[in-house]
Amino acid sequence: MVLLTILSLAPSFLILTSAFTRIMVVMSFLRSALGTQQAPPNQVVIGLALFLTFFVMAPVYTEVNEEALKPFTAGSITQEEAIEKAVIPVKRFMLSNTREKDLALFIKLSDTYPDTPEEVSLVTLTPAFVISELRVAFQIGFLLFLPFIVIDLVVSSILMSMGMFMLPPVMISLPFKLLLFVMVDGWHLVVTSLIEGFR
């Protein structure tokens, strides 16, 4: 029962303690801003988000493997020691990407006051990290929407001035939004900003 519970919760734990949340939310905002409905399809968006997450988290997981998994499988450390060592790089990554304000909120709500940030438990650190990631993702989403909203407004104004009320503005603005995104090499810019955003 315990093993099944751990296995069922493992994906959620990996998602919420990694870069996946920010990347996935930004990709969803990007698709909404473009107005392309289901293009790219969900499988492609989720797959890209997963591979970008593995790319960002590679140093962290490599350290976990070297410091915790390999010694544990070799029998040189106990399971408790392996868990303690595995948590250290994950915590370091999460702390570097968590706002002090959000961390202070959950420390206050949990009524536990550790002496150093490294002593914060994962139960307290994880929700603080998630809401910090969501905040950053929404900020990026807002910036992504701005140029495409301008295109929608311009196209709508032109169509109204021409008296073409029956023609949906989205049909006209979509090709221009795609053209703008391709001309500025949008995927390159979005992926670069996402990866470089993690300290």
QUIKAFEN-V955801 format. One record per pair of residues at least 24 apart in sequence whose ideal C-beta (glycine too) atoms are under 10 Angstrom apart, sorted by sequence separation. I is the first residue (numbers start at 1). GAP is how many residues later the second one is. D is the distance in whole Angstrom. If there is no record, write none. Layout:
I:GAP:D ; I:GAP:D
//
This chain:
24:24:9 ; 25:24:9 ; 64:24:9 ; 65:24:10 ; 103:24:10 ; 104:24:8 ; 149:24:10 ; 152:24:9 ; 23:25:8 ; 24:25:4 ; 27:25:9 ; 61:25:10 ; 63:25:8 ; 64:25:6 ; 92:25:9 ; 95:25:8 ; 102:25:8 ; 103:25:4 ; 106:25:9 ; 148:25:8 ; 151:25:5 ; 152:25:8 ; 20:26:9 ; 23:26:5 ; 24:26:9 ; 26:26:10 ; 60:26:10 ; 63:26:4 ; 64:26:7 ; 91:26:8 ; 92:26:8 ; 94:26:9 ; 102:26:4 ; 103:26:8 ; 105:26:8 ; 148:26:10 ; 151:26:5 ; 22:27:9 ; 23:27:9 ; 62:27:9 ; 63:27:9 ; 91:27:6 ; 98:27:7 ; 101:27:9 ; 102:27:8 ; 150:27:10 ; 21:28:9 ; 23:28:10 ; 24:28:9 ; 60:28:10 ; 61:28:8 ; 91:28:9 ; 94:28:8 ; 98:28:10 ; 100:28:9 ; 102:28:9 ; 103:28:10 ; 148:28:9 ; 149:28:10 ; 151:28:9 ; 20:29:6 ; 23:29:5 ; 24:29:8 ; 60:29:5 ; 61:29:9 ; 63:29:9 ; 91:29:7 ; 98:29:10 ; 99:29:8 ; 102:29:5 ; 103:29:8 ; 148:29:5 ; 151:29:7 ; 19:30:9 ; 20:30:7 ; 22:30:10 ; 23:30:6 ; 59:30:8 ; 60:30:6 ; 63:30:10 ; 88:30:8 ; 91:30:9 ; 95:30:7 ; 98:30:5 ; 99:30:9 ; 101:30:10 ; 102:30:5 ; 147:30:8 ; 150:30:10 ; 22:31:9 ; 60:31:10 ; 87:31:10 ; 91:31:7 ; 94:31:6 ; 98:31:5 ; 101:31:9 ; 102:31:10 ; 18:32:10 ; 20:32:8 ; 21:32:9 ; 23:32:10 ; 57:32:10 ; 60:32:8 ; 61:32:10 ; 90:32:8 ; 94:32:7 ; 97:32:7 ; 98:32:9 ; 99:32:8 ; 100:32:10 ; 102:32:10 ; 148:32:8 ; 19:33:7 ; 20:33:4 ; 23:33:8 ; 57:33:9 ; 60:33:5 ; 95:33:9 ; 96:33:10 ; 98:33:9 ; 99:33:5 ; 102:33:8 ; 147:33:7 ; 148:33:8 ; 15:34:10 ; 19:34:5 ; 20:34:9 ; 22:34:9 ; 59:34:8 ; 60:34:9 ; 87:34:9 ; 91:34:6 ; 94:34:8 ; 95:34:8 ; 98:34:5 ; 99:34:10 ; 101:34:10 ; 147:34:9 ; 15:35:10 ; 18:35:5 ; 19:35:9 ; 87:35:7 ; 90:35:9 ; 91:35:10 ; 94:35:4 ; 97:35:6 ; 98:35:8 ; 18:36:9 ; 19:36:9 ; 20:36:9 ; 57:36:7 ; 90:36:10 ; 93:36:9 ; 94:36:9 ; 97:36:7 ; 99:36:7 ; 19:37:4 ; 20:37:9 ; 56:37:9 ; 99:37:9 ; 144:37:10 ; 147:37:9 ; 15:38:8 ; 18:38:8 ; 19:38:6 ; 87:38:10 ; 91:38:10 ; 94:38:9 ; 14:39:9 ; 18:39:5 ; 90:39:10 ; 94:39:9 ; 97:39:8 ; 147:39:10 ; 17:40:9 ; 19:41:9 ; 18:42:8 ; 144:42:9 ; 14:43:9 ; 17:43:9 ; 18:43:9 ; 144:45:10 ; 144:46:8 ; 14:47:10 ; 144:49:10 ; 140:50:8 ; 143:50:9 ; 140:53:7 ; 140:54:8 ; 137:57:9 ; 140:57:8 ; 136:58:10 ; 137:60:10 ; 136:61:7 ; 136:62:10 ; 133:65:10 ; 17:70:10 ; 18:72:8 ; 17:73:6 ; 17:74:9 ; 19:74:8 ; 18:75:8 ; 22:75:8 ; 14:76:10 ; 17:76:8 ; 18:76:9 ; 13:77:10 ; 17:77:6 ; 16:78:10 ; 19:78:8 ; 97:100:8 ; 97:101:6 ; 96:102:8 ; 97:102:6 ; 96:103:5 ; 17:105:8 ; 93:105:8 ; 16:106:10 ; 93:106:9 ; 17:108:9 ; 21:108:9 ; 22:108:10 ; 25:108:8 ; 29:108:7 ; 33:108:8 ; 13:109:9 ; 17:109:6 ; 21:109:6 ; 24:109:10 ; 25:109:7 ; 28:109:9 ; 29:109:8 ; 32:109:8 ; 33:109:10 ; 16:110:6 ; 21:110:10 ; 22:110:9 ; 23:110:9 ; 26:110:9 ; 27:110:9 ; 30:110:9 ; 33:110:10 ; 34:110:9 ; 16:111:8 ; 18:111:10 ; 21:111:10 ; 22:111:4 ; 25:111:9 ; 26:111:5 ; 29:111:7 ; 30:111:8 ; 33:111:5 ; 34:111:10 ; 17:112:7 ; 21:112:5 ; 22:112:8 ; 25:112:4 ; 26:112:9 ; 29:112:3 ; 32:112:9 ; 33:112:5 ; 13:113:8 ; 16:113:8 ; 17:113:9 ; 20:113:9 ; 21:113:7 ; 22:113:9 ; 24:113:8 ; 25:113:7 ; 26:113:10 ; 28:113:8 ; 29:113:8 ; 31:113:10 ; 32:113:8 ; 33:113:9 ; 35:113:7 ; 16:114:6 ; 19:114:8 ; 22:114:6 ; 23:114:8 ; 26:114:5 ; 27:114:10 ; 29:114:9 ; 30:114:5 ; 33:114:8 ; 34:114:7 ; 15:115:9 ; 18:115:9 ; 21:115:10 ; 22:115:5 ; 25:115:8 ; 26:115:6 ; 29:115:6 ; 30:115:9 ; 33:115:5 ; 21:116:7 ; 22:116:10 ; 25:116:7 ; 29:116:7 ; 32:116:9 ; 33:116:8 ; 35:116:10 ; 16:117:9 ; 23:117:10 ; 26:117:10 ; 35:117:8 ; 22:118:8 ; 26:118:7 ; 30:118:9 ; 33:119:10 ; 37:133:10 ; 35:135:6 ; 55:136:9 ; 37:137:10 ; 35:138:7 ; 36:138:7 ; 56:138:8 ; 35:139:6 ; 39:139:10 ; 48:139:9 ; 52:139:7 ; 55:139:10 ; 56:139:6 ; 34:140:8 ; 55:140:7 ; 56:140:10 ; 36:141:8 ; 53:141:10 ; 56:141:9 ; 57:141:9 ; 35:142:7 ; 36:142:8 ; 52:142:7 ; 56:142:5 ; 34:143:6 ; 35:143:9 ; 48:143:8 ; 52:143:7 ; 33:144:8 ; 34:144:7 ; 36:145:10 ; 49:145:9 ; 34:146:10 ; 34:147:6 ; 40:147:10 ; 33:148:9 ; 30:151:9 ; 34:152:9 ; 30:156:8 ; 30:157:9 ; 30:160:6 ; 29:161:10 ; 27:163:8 ; 26:164:7 ; 27:164:10 ; 26:165:10 ; 23:167:10 ; 26:167:9 ; 27:167:9 ; 23:168:9 ; 26:168:6 ; 23:171:6 ; 26:171:9 ; 22:172:7 ; 23:172:9 ; 23:174:10 ; 19:175:8 ; 22:175:7 ; 23:175:10 ; 19:176:8 ; 22:176:8 ; 19:178:9 ; 19:179:6 ; 18:180:10
//
